[in-house]
Amino acid sequence: MNMPTIIGTLALICVVFLAVRYIVKEKKRGNKCIGCPYAGACEKHTTDHGCGS
């Protein structure tokens, strides 16, 4: 393996790790709609703001 391949692989692993860590963190906070600005106030995905509809 050459150096650019190793660097690219490490960068990809880092991005995937950070994404998974963010999702786990948000789920622990109780957000059902991750990325939705109303995620903290979403009641079982039935509100009319479009989150989870």
C-alpha positions, 0 to 999 in steps of 0.5 A: 500500500502506498502513502495516499491510500493509507491517508485516504483510508484513515480519513475515511475511518475517522469520518465514519467514526465521528458520524457514528459517535454523533448519532449515538450521542444524539440518540442518548439525548432522546432525539428521534429525528437527528438533524431536525431543528425540532428534534427535542420537541418532536412528540412521536413523529406526529407534529406538523413541522415535517420531522418524521412525517 
